[in-house]
Amino acid sequence: MKTISRLKPPTWHNTVLLLSSLLMLTLALLLLSLPLAAQERTAVIASRVTLEPWSDPLEALGTLRADESVTLSATVTEIVAELNFRDGDLVEAGQLLIRLEDGEQQAQLRAAQAQRDERRSAVNRLTQLQERNMAPRADVEDSQARLRQVEAEIQGLEARLTNYQLRAPFDGRVGFRNISVGSLVTPGTQLVTLDKTDVMKLDFNVPEVFLAILEPGLPLTAHSAAFPDDVFEGEVASVGSRVDPVSRSVSVRAELANPELRLRPGMLMEVVVQRRPRQAVVAPESVLVPSGDRQYVMVIDEADGNRLERRRVTVGERRTGQVEILEGLAEGELVVNHGLQRAREGDNVRLLGIADDDATIRKILERNRSEESS
């Protein structure tokens, strides 16, 4: 006779284990079904995409020249009688700077002026007599000719006297004074320099391959080691008419405004010509996520709870800390700048702040640390 085996009824211990397993499974399912907003979000710092003036930089080194520059020299041999300036003075056009001893020439001028007065009186007397038919007309004409002759002599003397008076031909700044009152000067002796520096000329050379894009009016910026924190703005004034056959470069002259007169002739300047000026969509270079030969960014969708979207972009030119975006982003969009390592597409992130010129990433992080500690 066969024995029929029966299933043993479940014990209390087995029932507890089964219920525990079911409870853990239910909790796991509940956690998975929780909305993402209830979970801990990744903290990031974003940057706003902007529309800014942009250009392709062309760099060169240039030398400054004064807008107008002259060295005043003596044209006669004479002694210095008067000096009306000091080193580095700002002078006005027409101001008397140096007067040479001109006593003899002044005496000749006074004599000629006296002779002119005498002959003018003679002309007047003869004219009155001729009107009464008491003097021949020929005498009147001879007297008038002698008057014109002495007037011409006076003009010649006055013109020669200008050689003894050196005046500023334009507004500017004089250089060092290397002569003194009583010094004997001869023709060609350099007496003083004068530079007009409210506008400066900047000469530099660029390769001939850029000749097609060079034209007057092209904006540029210049930097000097003497003023490392300052940027001087100007524009191309003219382009040379010849290309150097040795260096294969063309000369360019620009003009820089110098209202504070800080720039001086002869200074070396770093020039950046702004080629193809335009309005461009610009983002911080740190937002780019390279993948092979492609570039991506993490875009924050503010309307969808700060959800991340991985988006491919096409980049153009770059400059310090910034990149031009040709395709893929629009002005005003938010992109992840800090925290890219933990950011994943589809995540909803916690925005710590938006970095800009006033609020840097460091300031935003320090502010959040202080808030968390308080």
Residue pairs with C-beta under 8 A, 6 or more apart in sequence:
36 347
36 348
37 305
37 348
41 306
41 347
41 348
41 349
41 350
42 339
42 342
42 343
42 344
42 347
42 349
42 350
43 339
43 349
43 350
43 352
43 368
44 300
44 336
44 337
44 338
44 339
44 340
44 343
44 349
44 350
44 351
44 352
45 336
45 337
45 338
45 339
45 351
45 352
45 353
45 354
45 355
45 361
45 364
45 365
46 300
46 334
46 335
46 336
46 337
46 351
46 353
46 354
46 355
47 283
47 284
47 287
47 334
47 335
47 337
47 354
47 355
47 356
48 332
48 333
48 334
48 354
48 356
49 281
49 282
49 283
49 325
49 329
49 330
49 331
49 332
49 333
49 334
49 335
50 281
50 282
50 283
50 331
51 279
51 280
51 281
51 282
51 331
52 279
52 280
52 282
53 277
53 278
53 279
53 280
54 277
54 278
54 279
54 280
54 282
54 317
54 324
55 219
55 274
55 275
55 276
55 277
55 278
56 274
56 275
56 276
56 317
57 272
57 273
57 274
57 275
57 319
58 206
58 210
58 272
58 273
58 275
59 270
59 271
59 272
59 273
60 204
60 205
60 206
60 252
60 271
60 273
61 204
61 268
61 269
61 270
61 271
62 202
62 203
62 204
62 222
62 254
62 268
62 269
62 271
63 202
63 203
63 204
63 266
63 267
63 268
63 269
64 200
64 201
64 202
64 256
64 263
64 264
64 265
64 266
64 267
64 269
65 200
65 201
65 202
65 203
65 265
65 266
66 172
66 195
66 196
66 197
66 200
66 201
66 265
67 196
67 197
67 198
67 199
67 200
67 201
67 255
68 170
68 172
68 195
68 196
69 193
69 194
69 195
69 196
69 265
70 169
70 193
70 194
71 190
71 192
71 193
71 194
72 97
72 98
72 166
72 190
72 191
72 192
72 193
72 194
73 187
73 188
73 189
73 190
73 191
74 100
74 166
74 185
74 186
74 187
74 188
74 189
74 191
75 163
75 187
76 100
76 163
76 164
76 187
77 184
77 185
77 186
77 187
78 100
78 101
78 102
78 164
78 184
78 185
79 100
79 101
79 182
79 183
79 184
79 185
80 98
80 99
80 100
80 101
80 179
80 180
80 181
80 182
80 183
80 184
80 185
81 99
81 100
81 101
81 102
81 181
82 96
82 98
82 99
82 181
83 97
83 98
83 177
83 179
83 180
83 181
84 95
84 96
84 97
84 98
84 99
85 91
85 97
85 174
85 177
85 192
86 177
87 174
87 175
87 176
87 177
88 173
88 174
88 175
88 176
89 173
89 174
90 171
90 172
90 173
91 97
91 168
91 171
91 172
91 173
91 174
91 194
92 168
92 171
93 168
93 169
93 170
93 171
94 167
94 168
95 167
95 168
96 165
96 166
96 167
97 166
97 167
97 168
97 174
97 192
98 165
98 166
98 179
98 191
98 192
99 164
99 165
99 166
100 163
100 164
100 165
100 166
100 185
101 164
102 161
102 164
102 165
105 157
105 160
105 161
105 164
106 161
108 157
109 154
109 157
109 158
109 161
112 150
112 153
112 154
112 157
113 154
115 150
116 147
116 150
116 151
116 154
119 143
119 146
119 147
119 150
120 147
122 143
122 146
122 147
123 140
123 143
123 144
123 147
126 135
126 139
126 140
126 143
127 140
129 135
130 136
130 137
130 139
130 140
166 191
166 192
168 174
168 194
169 194
170 194
170 196
171 196
171 198
172 194
172 195
172 196
172 197
173 194
173 195
173 197
173 261
174 192
174 193
174 194
175 192
175 193
175 194
175 195
176 192
176 193
177 192
178 191
178 192
179 185
179 191
179 192
185 191
195 265
197 258
197 261
197 263
197 264
197 265
198 257
198 258
198 259
198 261
199 255
199 256
199 257
199 258
200 255
200 256
200 258
200 263
200 265
201 237
201 253
201 254
201 255
201 256
202 222
202 234
202 253
202 254
202 255
202 256
202 269
202 271
203 251
203 252
203 253
203 254
204 251
204 252
204 254
204 269
204 271
205 244
205 247
205 249
205 250
205 251
205 252
206 214
206 249
206 250
206 252
206 273
207 248
207 249
207 250
208 243
208 248
208 249
208 250
210 275
211 239
211 243
211 250
213 275
213 276
214 236
214 239
214 250
214 252
214 273
215 236
215 239
216 235
216 236
216 237
216 238
216 239
217 235
217 236
218 235
218 236
218 273
218 274
218 275
219 233
219 234
219 235
219 273
219 274
219 277
220 233
220 234
220 235
220 236
220 254
220 271
220 272
220 273
220 274
221 231
221 232
221 233
221 234
221 271
221 272
221 274
222 231
222 232
222 233
222 234
222 254
222 256
222 269
222 270
222 271
222 272
223 230
223 231
223 232
223 269
223 270
223 272
224 230
224 232
224 263
224 267
224 268
224 269
224 270
225 268
226 262
226 267
227 262
230 262
232 256
232 257
232 258
232 263
232 269
233 256
233 257
234 254
234 255
234 256
234 257
235 254
235 255
236 252
236 253
236 254
236 273
237 253
237 254
237 255
238 252
238 253
239 250
239 251
239 252
239 253
240 250
240 251
240 252
240 253
242 250
242 251
243 249
243 250
244 250
244 251
252 273
254 271
256 263
280 316
280 324
280 325
281 324
281 325
281 326
281 329
281 330
281 331
282 322
282 323
282 324
282 325
283 297
283 322
283 323
283 325
283 329
283 335
284 321
284 322
284 323
284 337
284 355
285 318
285 321
285 322
285 323
286 321
286 337
286 338
287 297
287 298
287 335
287 336
287 337
287 340
288 295
288 296
288 297
288 313
288 315
288 323
289 295
289 296
289 297
289 298
289 310
289 340
290 296
294 312
295 312
295 313
295 314
295 315
296 310
296 311
296 312
296 313
297 310
297 311
297 313
297 328
297 329
297 335
297 336
298 308
298 309
298 310
298 311
298 335
298 336
298 340
298 343
298 345
299 308
299 309
299 310
299 311
299 329
299 333
299 334
299 335
300 306
300 307
300 308
300 309
300 333
300 334
300 335
300 336
300 349
300 351
301 307
301 308
301 309
302 334
304 348
305 348
306 348
306 349
306 350
306 351
307 346
307 347
307 348
307 349
308 336
308 343
308 344
308 345
308 346
308 347
308 348
308 349
309 345
310 345
311 328
311 329
312 328
313 325
313 326
313 327
313 328
313 329
314 325
314 326
314 327
314 328
315 323
315 324
315 325
315 326
316 323
316 324
316 325
316 326
317 323
317 324
318 324
329 335
334 351
334 354
336 343
336 349
337 355
337 361
338 355
338 361
338 365
339 349
343 349
352 364
352 365
352 368
353 359
353 364
353 367
353 368
355 361
355 364
